[in-house]
Structure formats: C-alpha cells, structure tokens
Amino acid sequence: MKTTLEELAPARGVLLADGATGTNLFKAGLETGYPPELWNVEQANKIIALYQEFVDAGSDMILTNSFGGTSFRLKLHASETRVEELNLAAARLARQVADKADRPVLVAGSIGPTGELFSPLGMLTPEAAEAAFTEQAEALAQGGVDVIWIETMSALEEVRAATIAAQKTGLPVMATMTFDTAGRSMMGIKPADYKDFAAEVGLQGFGANCGIGPAELIDSLSHFDALNQPSFVIAKGNCGIPAYMDGEIHYHGTPELMAEYALIARDLGARIIGGCCGTSAEHIQAMRAALDATPKGNPPTAEDIANRLGIAWKDLADAPSSDASEERARRRRRRPKAR
C-alpha cells in the first residue's frame, strides 16, 4: 500500500523500521565476502523473502538491500559499472513487497559508506564522494523509494557528501552514524556534535545505528535531546553483543531484550526505531508487540535503563561524568582482561 513519510508518521506516531540485512542473508546462504547487492538480480526471491519477513513482523519501513551500492564498494567486486542496475533492482523489489502489503509500508533507500578515507587521511575528495552518492541515490529514487536512508557513517564529511547527493532527489533524507563504547564514531564524532551537524545540513532524520548493542545505542540516543528535536530521531541498534561461536558470529540479544530497548528508545524520544546486525523478524515482531501494547511513558532514568537492559548500562548509572560513555570506557580499560 503506497504512502509517504508525511502521511504515515503522524498516523503511527513512532515508526518501526526493519532489522538486519546482511546477517539474515548469511542465514539464507550468502557467503562471507560476497556482495549482497548482487543478490538483487541473482537471488531476487531471497531478497523479496527477507523484505516480506519484516513486513509480516510489523515493520512500518523496510530498507533496501543496497548498503554497499556505491561504485567505490562495488569496484571491489568488479561491478562498479552496475550501480544503476543493482540499486534499481533493490528498490523495485522492496517496492513490490511494500505495495502489496495490507497496510502502509515505507521503502527507505539504504546508502552506506564508501569505505574510503577523505583527504588528507586518504584519497577521497568531497567531489568524488558526492558524485558516487548521487549516482546511487538517483537510482534508488528511480526505483521508487520513499526516503533516502544514509547509514553507518563515521565521518561528517561523508555524511555531508551523501546528504547533498540525496537531497537532489527531492525525497526526505535521513542519516545515522555509528558510535562505539567510548561514545564516538570511528573518526571521533560525538552524538551531541552530530545532532548539531544534522540540523546544519538539513536532514529530516538523524540518529545512530549498528554499534555494539542496544545499551550503547541508547547511550548515544541519550545525547540527541530527542524529545525536543523537530526532525525524526532514529535508533537502530545491533541485537546485542556479537560473539564468535562455532565458527559463526552470534548475537546474544533476545526478542525480549530488543522489545525493552524499543520501549526505552521511544520514551527517550526516538521516532523511528529498528534493529541492525543480528536482528531477525522474530526480534522485530517482539518490538512491534511491545510498542503496540505499552503506552508511552516518561523518559527512563539511568537506573531504570540499567535494570531493563542489564549490566551494560550499570556503569552509566554510576558515572558522575556528564559524558557517561567516556567514564564507562575508562572503567573497562582498567578491568583485567579475561584469560
């Protein structure tokens, strides 16, 4: 059922996004190192099936399988000339699933980082980045997405280049950065700094995704002043902490944990909530049920969050510093390593 962000957001209040793309495709047979974007044409039925799982679980918004769809990323697989083809396919497959749903579902065109470093640390220039993002964004728009969704960014320069490119489509543009246990992106950006930057470049939505797990994501969210933002604040955290077991990466987060995370994120002011790595349709279904059944409450205290999410937030509850994530990181560095 076709809709727009402007129509659906007021009706739903809080939008539930989807879960993981890559980790769920691995379960479907994708081999490590193989670009998921090629499956948009080689295994379209499996991409459709994943989109459908999230819609059936209750997602209001699904992200296209196009995270690595820039020429920079596709060049690693000798597919840099296929940007338009692969992004068009990703968008059209998602559009197909969304349009046949019995309720309104948005399609967000996923754009991930180029994988390159900007000058002077690397060779990437703003002009080259903007050109690559423009090529991808235009293909996603042509394929029928409702929103351009920039995600997993670590550098403000890259967010700016991707935003400028995406805004050329005339669609709403949202962008999330990834923050670590020290409360910074890989390039040293803090959540509070990103909040100000997002307003500067005119993003309709901003927030955090991926990272270590739901507790760290909530930590980042707490610095966004989400309840007072005119734009959509986004929370899309990993499903717990990844661990290597039996030759595979596993995520410890249960559906119950992700449901608590969704409620906490909503009560802190997030207006779009979803899951990232490790998040399955089962997790999304639990998040949907929790959001629908539990009335919105007051912003939870650090102690309440610690009790609901577990030990990962207990350091936060004790930290005297206003930048609690830095305090937690310092405490972890002082602890003896496990043998």
Contacts in CASP RR format, 6 or more apart in sequence:
PFRMAT RR
TARGET T0000
AUTHOR 0000-0000-0000
METHOD contacts of the structure
MODEL  1
MKTTLEELAPARGVLLADGATGTNLFKAGLETGYPPELWNVEQANKIIAL
YQEFVDAGSDMILTNSFGGTSFRLKLHASETRVEELNLAAARLARQVADK
ADRPVLVAGSIGPTGELFSPLGMLTPEAAEAAFTEQAEALAQGGVDVIWI
ETMSALEEVRAATIAAQKTGLPVMATMTFDTAGRSMMGIKPADYKDFAAE
VGLQGFGANCGIGPAELIDSLSHFDALNQPSFVIAKGNCGIPAYMDGEIH
YHGTPELMAEYALIARDLGARIIGGCCGTSAEHIQAMRAALDATPKGNPP
TAEDIANRLGIAWKDLADAPSSDASEERARRRRRRPKAR
1 98 0 8 1.000
1 99 0 8 1.000
1 101 0 8 1.000
1 102 0 8 1.000
1 103 0 8 1.000
1 104 0 8 1.000
1 105 0 8 1.000
2 98 0 8 1.000
2 99 0 8 1.000
2 104 0 8 1.000
3 104 0 8 1.000
3 105 0 8 1.000
3 106 0 8 1.000
3 146 0 8 1.000
4 106 0 8 1.000
4 146 0 8 1.000
5 106 0 8 1.000
5 146 0 8 1.000
5 147 0 8 1.000
5 172 0 8 1.000
5 204 0 8 1.000
7 104 0 8 1.000
8 15 0 8 1.000
8 60 0 8 1.000
8 104 0 8 1.000
8 106 0 8 1.000
9 15 0 8 1.000
9 232 0 8 1.000
9 271 0 8 1.000
11 104 0 8 1.000
12 60 0 8 1.000
13 271 0 8 1.000
14 266 0 8 1.000
14 270 0 8 1.000
14 271 0 8 1.000
14 272 0 8 1.000
14 273 0 8 1.000
14 291 0 8 1.000
15 60 0 8 1.000
15 61 0 8 1.000
15 106 0 8 1.000
15 232 0 8 1.000
15 271 0 8 1.000
15 272 0 8 1.000
15 273 0 8 1.000
16 58 0 8 1.000
16 59 0 8 1.000
16 60 0 8 1.000
16 61 0 8 1.000
16 262 0 8 1.000
16 273 0 8 1.000
16 274 0 8 1.000
16 284 0 8 1.000
16 287 0 8 1.000
16 288 0 8 1.000
16 291 0 8 1.000
17 59 0 8 1.000
17 60 0 8 1.000
17 61 0 8 1.000
17 62 0 8 1.000
17 63 0 8 1.000
17 108 0 8 1.000
17 234 0 8 1.000
17 236 0 8 1.000
17 272 0 8 1.000
17 273 0 8 1.000
17 274 0 8 1.000
17 275 0 8 1.000
18 51 0 8 1.000
18 54 0 8 1.000
18 59 0 8 1.000
18 61 0 8 1.000
18 62 0 8 1.000
18 63 0 8 1.000
18 274 0 8 1.000
18 275 0 8 1.000
18 279 0 8 1.000
18 284 0 8 1.000
19 54 0 8 1.000
19 59 0 8 1.000
19 236 0 8 1.000
19 274 0 8 1.000
19 275 0 8 1.000
19 276 0 8 1.000
19 278 0 8 1.000
19 279 0 8 1.000
19 280 0 8 1.000
19 281 0 8 1.000
19 283 0 8 1.000
19 284 0 8 1.000
20 239 0 8 1.000
20 275 0 8 1.000
20 276 0 8 1.000
20 277 0 8 1.000
20 278 0 8 1.000
20 279 0 8 1.000
20 280 0 8 1.000
21 36 0 8 1.000
21 50 0 8 1.000
21 63 0 8 1.000
21 65 0 8 1.000
21 67 0 8 1.000
21 110 0 8 1.000
22 30 0 8 1.000
22 36 0 8 1.000
22 67 0 8 1.000
22 277 0 8 1.000
23 249 0 8 1.000
23 251 0 8 1.000
23 277 0 8 1.000
23 278 0 8 1.000
23 279 0 8 1.000
24 50 0 8 1.000
24 53 0 8 1.000
24 278 0 8 1.000
24 280 0 8 1.000
24 281 0 8 1.000
25 36 0 8 1.000
25 39 0 8 1.000
25 46 0 8 1.000
25 47 0 8 1.000
25 50 0 8 1.000
25 65 0 8 1.000
26 32 0 8 1.000
28 43 0 8 1.000
28 46 0 8 1.000
28 49 0 8 1.000
28 50 0 8 1.000
29 46 0 8 1.000
30 36 0 8 1.000
30 39 0 8 1.000
34 77 0 8 1.000
35 68 0 8 1.000
35 73 0 8 1.000
35 74 0 8 1.000
35 76 0 8 1.000
35 77 0 8 1.000
35 79 0 8 1.000
36 65 0 8 1.000
36 67 0 8 1.000
36 68 0 8 1.000
37 65 0 8 1.000
37 66 0 8 1.000
37 67 0 8 1.000
37 68 0 8 1.000
37 69 0 8 1.000
37 74 0 8 1.000
37 79 0 8 1.000
37 86 0 8 1.000
37 87 0 8 1.000
37 90 0 8 1.000
38 77 0 8 1.000
38 79 0 8 1.000
38 86 0 8 1.000
39 46 0 8 1.000
39 47 0 8 1.000
39 65 0 8 1.000
40 47 0 8 1.000
40 65 0 8 1.000
40 66 0 8 1.000
40 86 0 8 1.000
40 89 0 8 1.000
40 90 0 8 1.000
40 93 0 8 1.000
41 85 0 8 1.000
41 86 0 8 1.000
41 89 0 8 1.000
44 89 0 8 1.000
44 93 0 8 1.000
47 65 0 8 1.000
47 90 0 8 1.000
47 93 0 8 1.000
48 93 0 8 1.000
48 96 0 8 1.000
48 97 0 8 1.000
50 65 0 8 1.000
51 62 0 8 1.000
51 93 0 8 1.000
51 94 0 8 1.000
51 97 0 8 1.000
51 98 0 8 1.000
52 97 0 8 1.000
53 280 0 8 1.000
53 281 0 8 1.000
54 62 0 8 1.000
54 281 0 8 1.000
54 284 0 8 1.000
55 62 0 8 1.000
55 97 0 8 1.000
55 98 0 8 1.000
55 101 0 8 1.000
55 105 0 8 1.000
56 281 0 8 1.000
57 281 0 8 1.000
57 282 0 8 1.000
57 284 0 8 1.000
57 285 0 8 1.000
57 288 0 8 1.000
58 284 0 8 1.000
58 285 0 8 1.000
58 288 0 8 1.000
59 105 0 8 1.000
59 284 0 8 1.000
59 288 0 8 1.000
60 104 0 8 1.000
60 105 0 8 1.000
60 106 0 8 1.000
61 105 0 8 1.000
61 106 0 8 1.000
61 107 0 8 1.000
61 108 0 8 1.000
61 147 0 8 1.000
61 272 0 8 1.000
62 94 0 8 1.000
62 97 0 8 1.000
62 98 0 8 1.000
62 105 0 8 1.000
62 106 0 8 1.000
62 107 0 8 1.000
62 108 0 8 1.000
63 94 0 8 1.000
63 108 0 8 1.000
63 109 0 8 1.000
63 110 0 8 1.000
63 149 0 8 1.000
63 151 0 8 1.000
64 87 0 8 1.000
64 90 0 8 1.000
64 91 0 8 1.000
64 93 0 8 1.000
64 94 0 8 1.000
64 107 0 8 1.000
64 108 0 8 1.000
64 109 0 8 1.000
64 110 0 8 1.000
64 140 0 8 1.000
64 145 0 8 1.000
65 90 0 8 1.000
65 93 0 8 1.000
65 94 0 8 1.000
65 110 0 8 1.000
66 86 0 8 1.000
66 87 0 8 1.000
66 90 0 8 1.000
66 91 0 8 1.000
66 109 0 8 1.000
66 110 0 8 1.000
66 111 0 8 1.000
66 136 0 8 1.000
66 140 0 8 1.000
67 110 0 8 1.000
67 111 0 8 1.000
67 112 0 8 1.000
67 151 0 8 1.000
67 152 0 8 1.000
68 74 0 8 1.000
68 112 0 8 1.000
69 83 0 8 1.000
69 86 0 8 1.000
69 87 0 8 1.000
69 111 0 8 1.000
69 112 0 8 1.000
69 136 0 8 1.000
70 83 0 8 1.000
70 111 0 8 1.000
70 112 0 8 1.000
70 114 0 8 1.000
70 132 0 8 1.000
70 133 0 8 1.000
70 135 0 8 1.000
70 136 0 8 1.000
71 80 0 8 1.000
71 83 0 8 1.000
71 132 0 8 1.000
71 135 0 8 1.000
71 136 0 8 1.000
72 80 0 8 1.000
72 114 0 8 1.000
72 115 0 8 1.000
72 116 0 8 1.000
72 132 0 8 1.000
73 112 0 8 1.000
73 114 0 8 1.000
73 115 0 8 1.000
74 80 0 8 1.000
74 82 0 8 1.000
74 83 0 8 1.000
74 86 0 8 1.000
79 86 0 8 1.000
83 135 0 8 1.000
83 136 0 8 1.000
83 139 0 8 1.000
84 135 0 8 1.000
84 138 0 8 1.000
84 139 0 8 1.000
84 142 0 8 1.000
87 136 0 8 1.000
87 139 0 8 1.000
87 140 0 8 1.000
87 143 0 8 1.000
88 139 0 8 1.000
88 140 0 8 1.000
88 142 0 8 1.000
88 143 0 8 1.000
90 109 0 8 1.000
90 110 0 8 1.000
90 140 0 8 1.000
91 107 0 8 1.000
91 109 0 8 1.000
91 139 0 8 1.000
91 140 0 8 1.000
91 141 0 8 1.000
91 142 0 8 1.000
91 143 0 8 1.000
91 144 0 8 1.000
91 145 0 8 1.000
92 143 0 8 1.000
92 144 0 8 1.000
94 107 0 8 1.000
94 109 0 8 1.000
94 145 0 8 1.000
95 107 0 8 1.000
95 143 0 8 1.000
95 144 0 8 1.000
95 145 0 8 1.000
97 105 0 8 1.000
98 105 0 8 1.000
98 106 0 8 1.000
98 107 0 8 1.000
106 146 0 8 1.000
106 147 0 8 1.000
107 144 0 8 1.000
107 145 0 8 1.000
107 146 0 8 1.000
107 147 0 8 1.000
108 145 0 8 1.000
108 146 0 8 1.000
108 147 0 8 1.000
108 148 0 8 1.000
108 149 0 8 1.000
108 174 0 8 1.000
109 140 0 8 1.000
109 145 0 8 1.000
109 147 0 8 1.000
109 148 0 8 1.000
109 149 0 8 1.000
110 149 0 8 1.000
110 151 0 8 1.000
111 133 0 8 1.000
111 136 0 8 1.000
111 137 0 8 1.000
111 140 0 8 1.000
111 148 0 8 1.000
111 149 0 8 1.000
111 150 0 8 1.000
111 151 0 8 1.000
111 162 0 8 1.000
111 166 0 8 1.000
112 150 0 8 1.000
112 151 0 8 1.000
112 152 0 8 1.000
112 153 0 8 1.000
112 162 0 8 1.000
113 152 0 8 1.000
113 153 0 8 1.000
113 154 0 8 1.000
113 155 0 8 1.000
113 158 0 8 1.000
114 124 0 8 1.000
114 129 0 8 1.000
114 132 0 8 1.000
114 158 0 8 1.000
116 122 0 8 1.000
116 123 0 8 1.000
116 124 0 8 1.000
116 129 0 8 1.000
117 123 0 8 1.000
117 124 0 8 1.000
117 155 0 8 1.000
118 124 0 8 1.000
118 125 0 8 1.000
118 126 0 8 1.000
118 129 0 8 1.000
118 155 0 8 1.000
118 157 0 8 1.000
118 158 0 8 1.000
119 125 0 8 1.000
126 157 0 8 1.000
126 160 0 8 1.000
126 161 0 8 1.000
129 157 0 8 1.000
129 158 0 8 1.000
129 161 0 8 1.000
129 162 0 8 1.000
130 161 0 8 1.000
130 162 0 8 1.000
130 164 0 8 1.000
130 165 0 8 1.000
131 165 0 8 1.000
132 165 0 8 1.000
133 161 0 8 1.000
133 162 0 8 1.000
133 164 0 8 1.000
133 165 0 8 1.000
133 166 0 8 1.000
134 165 0 8 1.000
134 168 0 8 1.000
136 165 0 8 1.000
137 148 0 8 1.000
137 162 0 8 1.000
137 165 0 8 1.000
137 166 0 8 1.000
137 168 0 8 1.000
137 169 0 8 1.000
138 168 0 8 1.000
138 169 0 8 1.000
140 148 0 8 1.000
140 169 0 8 1.000
141 148 0 8 1.000
141 169 0 8 1.000
141 170 0 8 1.000
141 171 0 8 1.000
145 171 0 8 1.000
146 171 0 8 1.000
146 172 0 8 1.000
147 171 0 8 1.000
147 172 0 8 1.000
147 173 0 8 1.000
147 174 0 8 1.000
147 204 0 8 1.000
148 166 0 8 1.000
148 169 0 8 1.000
148 171 0 8 1.000
148 172 0 8 1.000
148 173 0 8 1.000
148 174 0 8 1.000
149 174 0 8 1.000
149 175 0 8 1.000
150 159 0 8 1.000
150 162 0 8 1.000
150 163 0 8 1.000
150 166 0 8 1.000
150 173 0 8 1.000
150 174 0 8 1.000
150 175 0 8 1.000
150 176 0 8 1.000
151 175 0 8 1.000
151 176 0 8 1.000
151 209 0 8 1.000
151 210 0 8 1.000
151 236 0 8 1.000
152 176 0 8 1.000
152 177 0 8 1.000
152 178 0 8 1.000
152 209 0 8 1.000
152 210 0 8 1.000
153 159 0 8 1.000
153 162 0 8 1.000
153 175 0 8 1.000
153 176 0 8 1.000
153 177 0 8 1.000
153 178 0 8 1.000
153 185 0 8 1.000
154 177 0 8 1.000
154 178 0 8 1.000
154 185 0 8 1.000
154 186 0 8 1.000
154 187 0 8 1.000
154 188 0 8 1.000
154 189 0 8 1.000
155 185 0 8 1.000
155 186 0 8 1.000
155 187 0 8 1.000
155 189 0 8 1.000
156 187 0 8 1.000
156 189 0 8 1.000
156 194 0 8 1.000
156 197 0 8 1.000
159 175 0 8 1.000
159 177 0 8 1.000
159 197 0 8 1.000
159 201 0 8 1.000
160 201 0 8 1.000
162 175 0 8 1.000
163 173 0 8 1.000
163 175 0 8 1.000
163 201 0 8 1.000
163 202 0 8 1.000
163 203 0 8 1.000
164 201 0 8 1.000
166 173 0 8 1.000
167 173 0 8 1.000
167 202 0 8 1.000
172 204 0 8 1.000
172 205 0 8 1.000
173 202 0 8 1.000
173 203 0 8 1.000
173 204 0 8 1.000
173 205 0 8 1.000
174 203 0 8 1.000
174 204 0 8 1.000
174 205 0 8 1.000
174 206 0 8 1.000
174 232 0 8 1.000
174 234 0 8 1.000
174 272 0 8 1.000
175 198 0 8 1.000
175 203 0 8 1.000
175 205 0 8 1.000
175 206 0 8 1.000
175 207 0 8 1.000
176 206 0 8 1.000
176 207 0 8 1.000
176 208 0 8 1.000
176 209 0 8 1.000
176 234 0 8 1.000
176 236 0 8 1.000
177 185 0 8 1.000
177 189 0 8 1.000
177 191 0 8 1.000
177 194 0 8 1.000
177 207 0 8 1.000
177 208 0 8 1.000
177 209 0 8 1.000
178 185 0 8 1.000
178 186 0 8 1.000
178 208 0 8 1.000
178 209 0 8 1.000
178 210 0 8 1.000
178 211 0 8 1.000
179 185 0 8 1.000
179 189 0 8 1.000
179 190 0 8 1.000
179 191 0 8 1.000
179 208 0 8 1.000
179 211 0 8 1.000
179 216 0 8 1.000
179 219 0 8 1.000
179 220 0 8 1.000
179 325 0 8 1.000
180 186 0 8 1.000
180 211 0 8 1.000
180 212 0 8 1.000
180 216 0 8 1.000
181 212 0 8 1.000
181 216 0 8 1.000
181 325 0 8 1.000
181 328 0 8 1.000
181 329 0 8 1.000
181 332 0 8 1.000
182 325 0 8 1.000
182 326 0 8 1.000
182 329 0 8 1.000
183 190 0 8 1.000
183 191 0 8 1.000
183 216 0 8 1.000
183 219 0 8 1.000
183 220 0 8 1.000
183 323 0 8 1.000
183 325 0 8 1.000
183 326 0 8 1.000
183 329 0 8 1.000
184 190 0 8 1.000
185 194 0 8 1.000
189 197 0 8 1.000
190 223 0 8 1.000
190 323 0 8 1.000
191 207 0 8 1.000
191 208 0 8 1.000
191 220 0 8 1.000
191 221 0 8 1.000
191 223 0 8 1.000
191 224 0 8 1.000
192 223 0 8 1.000
192 224 0 8 1.000
194 206 0 8 1.000
194 207 0 8 1.000
194 224 0 8 1.000
195 206 0 8 1.000
195 223 0 8 1.000
195 224 0 8 1.000
195 225 0 8 1.000
195 229 0 8 1.000
198 205 0 8 1.000
198 206 0 8 1.000
198 207 0 8 1.000
198 231 0 8 1.000
199 231 0 8 1.000
202 231 0 8 1.000
203 231 0 8 1.000
204 231 0 8 1.000
204 232 0 8 1.000
205 231 0 8 1.000
205 232 0 8 1.000
205 233 0 8 1.000
205 234 0 8 1.000
205 272 0 8 1.000
206 224 0 8 1.000
206 231 0 8 1.000
206 232 0 8 1.000
206 233 0 8 1.000
206 234 0 8 1.000
207 220 0 8 1.000
207 221 0 8 1.000
207 224 0 8 1.000
207 233 0 8 1.000
207 234 0 8 1.000
207 235 0 8 1.000
208 217 0 8 1.000
208 220 0 8 1.000
208 221 0 8 1.000
208 224 0 8 1.000
208 234 0 8 1.000
208 235 0 8 1.000
208 236 0 8 1.000
208 237 0 8 1.000
209 217 0 8 1.000
209 234 0 8 1.000
209 236 0 8 1.000
209 237 0 8 1.000
209 275 0 8 1.000
209 276 0 8 1.000
210 236 0 8 1.000
210 237 0 8 1.000
210 238 0 8 1.000
210 276 0 8 1.000
210 277 0 8 1.000
211 217 0 8 1.000
211 237 0 8 1.000
211 238 0 8 1.000
211 276 0 8 1.000
212 238 0 8 1.000
212 240 0 8 1.000
212 241 0 8 1.000
213 237 0 8 1.000
213 238 0 8 1.000
213 239 0 8 1.000
213 240 0 8 1.000
213 241 0 8 1.000
213 312 0 8 1.000
214 237 0 8 1.000
214 238 0 8 1.000
214 239 0 8 1.000
214 240 0 8 1.000
214 253 0 8 1.000
214 257 0 8 1.000
214 258 0 8 1.000
214 260 0 8 1.000
214 261 0 8 1.000
214 309 0 8 1.000
215 305 0 8 1.000
215 309 0 8 1.000
215 310 0 8 1.000
215 312 0 8 1.000
215 313 0 8 1.000
215 316 0 8 1.000
216 312 0 8 1.000
216 325 0 8 1.000
217 235 0 8 1.000
217 236 0 8 1.000
217 237 0 8 1.000
217 238 0 8 1.000
217 261 0 8 1.000
217 265 0 8 1.000
218 235 0 8 1.000
218 261 0 8 1.000
218 264 0 8 1.000
218 265 0 8 1.000
218 268 0 8 1.000
218 305 0 8 1.000
218 309 0 8 1.000
218 313 0 8 1.000
219 313 0 8 1.000
219 316 0 8 1.000
219 324 0 8 1.000
219 325 0 8 1.000
219 328 0 8 1.000
220 325 0 8 1.000
221 233 0 8 1.000
221 235 0 8 1.000
221 265 0 8 1.000
221 268 0 8 1.000
221 269 0 8 1.000
221 270 0 8 1.000
222 268 0 8 1.000
224 233 0 8 1.000
226 233 0 8 1.000
226 268 0 8 1.000
226 269 0 8 1.000
226 270 0 8 1.000
226 271 0 8 1.000
227 268 0 8 1.000
227 269 0 8 1.000
227 299 0 8 1.000
232 271 0 8 1.000
232 272 0 8 1.000
233 269 0 8 1.000
233 270 0 8 1.000
233 271 0 8 1.000
233 272 0 8 1.000
234 270 0 8 1.000
234 271 0 8 1.000
234 272 0 8 1.000
234 273 0 8 1.000
235 261 0 8 1.000
235 265 0 8 1.000
235 268 0 8 1.000
235 270 0 8 1.000
235 272 0 8 1.000
235 273 0 8 1.000
235 274 0 8 1.000
236 272 0 8 1.000
236 273 0 8 1.000
236 274 0 8 1.000
236 275 0 8 1.000
236 276 0 8 1.000
237 261 0 8 1.000
237 274 0 8 1.000
237 275 0 8 1.000
237 276 0 8 1.000
237 279 0 8 1.000
238 251 0 8 1.000
238 275 0 8 1.000
238 276 0 8 1.000
238 277 0 8 1.000
238 278 0 8 1.000
238 279 0 8 1.000
239 251 0 8 1.000
239 253 0 8 1.000
239 258 0 8 1.000
239 275 0 8 1.000
239 276 0 8 1.000
239 277 0 8 1.000
239 278 0 8 1.000
239 279 0 8 1.000
239 280 0 8 1.000
239 283 0 8 1.000
240 251 0 8 1.000
240 252 0 8 1.000
240 253 0 8 1.000
240 257 0 8 1.000
240 278 0 8 1.000
241 251 0 8 1.000
241 252 0 8 1.000
241 253 0 8 1.000
241 312 0 8 1.000
242 249 0 8 1.000
242 250 0 8 1.000
242 251 0 8 1.000
242 277 0 8 1.000
242 278 0 8 1.000
243 249 0 8 1.000
243 250 0 8 1.000
243 251 0 8 1.000
243 252 0 8 1.000
244 250 0 8 1.000
251 277 0 8 1.000
251 278 0 8 1.000
251 279 0 8 1.000
253 283 0 8 1.000
255 282 0 8 1.000
255 283 0 8 1.000
255 285 0 8 1.000
255 286 0 8 1.000
255 287 0 8 1.000
256 286 0 8 1.000
257 309 0 8 1.000
258 275 0 8 1.000
258 279 0 8 1.000
258 283 0 8 1.000
258 286 0 8 1.000
258 287 0 8 1.000
259 286 0 8 1.000
259 287 0 8 1.000
259 289 0 8 1.000
259 290 0 8 1.000
260 290 0 8 1.000
260 308 0 8 1.000
260 309 0 8 1.000
261 287 0 8 1.000
261 309 0 8 1.000
262 273 0 8 1.000
262 274 0 8 1.000
262 287 0 8 1.000
262 290 0 8 1.000
262 291 0 8 1.000
263 290 0 8 1.000
263 291 0 8 1.000
263 294 0 8 1.000
264 300 0 8 1.000
264 305 0 8 1.000
264 308 0 8 1.000
264 309 0 8 1.000
265 273 0 8 1.000
266 273 0 8 1.000
266 291 0 8 1.000
266 296 0 8 1.000
267 296 0 8 1.000
267 297 0 8 1.000
267 298 0 8 1.000
267 299 0 8 1.000
267 300 0 8 1.000
268 299 0 8 1.000
268 300 0 8 1.000
269 299 0 8 1.000
273 287 0 8 1.000
273 291 0 8 1.000
274 284 0 8 1.000
274 287 0 8 1.000
275 283 0 8 1.000
275 284 0 8 1.000
275 287 0 8 1.000
300 308 0 8 1.000
301 317 0 8 1.000
302 313 0 8 1.000
302 316 0 8 1.000
302 317 0 8 1.000
302 324 0 8 1.000
303 317 0 8 1.000
305 313 0 8 1.000
305 316 0 8 1.000
305 317 0 8 1.000
306 313 0 8 1.000
306 314 0 8 1.000
306 316 0 8 1.000
306 317 0 8 1.000
315 324 0 8 1.000
315 327 0 8 1.000
315 328 0 8 1.000
315 331 0 8 1.000
315 332 0 8 1.000
316 324 0 8 1.000
316 325 0 8 1.000
316 327 0 8 1.000
316 328 0 8 1.000
319 327 0 8 1.000
319 328 0 8 1.000
320 327 0 8 1.000
321 327 0 8 1.000
END
